Amino acid sequence: MRSGLIAVRAAVFLAGCSGLTSPDAPPAAGTYDTFFNFTASAPSISSTQSLQQALGTVTLGAPAEDGSFVGSFALQNNGGSGTVTGTMAGNGGVSITHFGDPNETPLQALAYLETLLPGCDFTQAVSSIMDGAVSGGALALTGGLTLPCSWNTANGVVIAPTTIAAQFSGTEE
C-alpha cells in the first residue's frame, strides 16, 4: 500500500513538472507525414474560403538543452519547402517561430499560399507564433496570418483584410 502511495505521489510530482525541458522529455524529434489545411476569411465582407489542402512532411530536429530546435518542411506537388525553428517543452508543447523562407515569421513567405492566393499582398503579411504539441507520435500545429487580399463580391473586386488560418496534423513516419 505504501509503495502505491509513493508511486501516486511521484506521478503527481512529475505531472507538475511536465512543462520543464529535461533529458526525459517525450521524444518529439522526428519526421511527421502531415496534412496541411488552410482557410481564408475576410470578416469585413463576410467571406470565407477553404483553400486546397496539401500533404507533406514536417521534420523537427532534436531540441537543444534550452528546448530550441531546427527542422524543415516540404509540401507535395511543388508546394514548396523550407526551414522550421522553434522551441519544445518537456510536456510535448511546440512553439514555431519560423515556418517558411529564411528570416520570415511563420507562413509569411510560404510558396504554397502565394500560389493559391495570387490576389494577396504577402509583403504586408503579419503572422504570429504557431503553437501545438507532439504526443504519442502525433503532431498538431495551428497558426495564422493576416494580410490584404482581393475578393470577388457582388459589388466587384474588393481589397479586404484577410486572415489565413492554418492547421497542420500528422503522424510520425
N, C-alpha and C positions, 0 to 999 in steps of 0.2 A: 504494500500500500504506500509506504514511504517513498519507494523508488518511482511509483506512478506519479505522486505529487511533485517530486523533483523534476520529472520529465515534463509535466504540465507547466511548471514554473519556468523551466528552461525554454520551452516553446513560446511562452508569452514574452519572455525577455528577448528572444531572438526576433519575434514578430515586431516588437517595439523598435528594434534596431534595423529593421529591413531597409530603411532608406539610406543607410550608410554603404559606401563602396567598400568592399572587402575582398580578400582573395577567395572567399567562399561564396561570392555573389553568383546568382544564377547565370549560366553561360548564355550570353546574348550575341557574342560574336559569331558570324556565320553568314551564309548566303541564303536569302529568302526568295522563293518564287512568289511574285507579288502581283496583285490585282490593283490597278490604278483607276480610281473613279473620281470624276470631276463634275461639278455643277456650277453654272454661271447664273447669277441673279442680279437684277437691277431693280431694287425696291422702288426707286423714284418713278419708274414707269410700269411697275407691277409685272415684270417679265422674269421668267426663269427658264433655263435651258439645261438639260442634261447633256453633257458632252460625250463624245465617243470614248468608251472605256478602253483600257490597254492592259496588256500583260507585260511583265518584265521581271527584273531581279533587283533586289537591294542587298548590298553586302555591307555588313557592319564589322569593322575591324575590332580587334581585342582592345578593350579600354585600358588606358594608362592608369597609374595609381590615383590620379585625380578624377578619373571617370571619363576623360576626354577620349574620343576615338575618331578615326578617319575611315571612310569607306567609299563605296561607289554605287551607282545605279545604272541600269540600262533598260530602255523600253523597246519592245519588239517593233518590227515593221518600220524601221528608220525613225523611231520616236525620239531618238537622242540618248545620250548618256552623259555622265558627269560625276562629280565628286559629292560626297556626303560627309559632313562633320557635325559633331555634337558631343553630348555627354550622356553617360549611362549611370543610373543609380543601382545600388545593390538589390533593390526590390524589382528590378526589371524596367523601371521607368526610363524613357528615352526622350531627350530634347534635341531636335535637329536645328542647328543654327545656320547651316548652309546645305542646300539641296539644289544642284544645278551647275551652271557655269561658274568657274572660279571667281571669287571676290564678289559674289552677289548673294543676297539674302534668299531664303527658301522660295523656290518656284519663280523668282523674278526673271530668270533668263532660261526658261525651260523650252527647248526647241519644239517639243510636242504641243505645248499650249500655244506657242506662237504660230504654229502651222494651223491648228484648229480655230484660232481666233485672230485672223489677219486684221480685223477691224478694231483691235485693241492696241492701246499705246503702252507697250511694256517698258518704255523708258520712264514712265510715270508710275510704275507699279510700286506698291508698298506691301510688304509682307511681314509676317510675324514668325516667331519660333514655331516649328512643328513639334507637337507633343504626341507621345504614345507610350507603348510598352512592348516588351518582349516577355512572353511567358509560355512555358511548355512547348517551345519550338514554333510559336506563332508570333508574328509581328503585326502591330496595328499602329498607324500614324494618322493624324489629322493636321491640316494646316489651311492657310488661306492667303489670298492675295486680293488687293483692291486696286483697280485701275480704270481709266476711262475707256469705254468701248462703244462702237457703233451698233445700234439696234434698229431693225426694220419694224416700224409701227404703222398703225392705220394712218398716222399723220406724216409719214415719210421716215427718213433716216434721222435718228436722234442719238446724240452722244450722251451717255449716262454713266455715272459712277457704277461700277460693276464689281461684285465680289465673286471670286472663284474659290469654291470650297473644294478641298482635296481630301480624299480618304484613301489610304493605302492599307491593304491587308495581305498577309501572306504566310506561308509555312516554310520552315527551314528545309533546304534540299537534302 
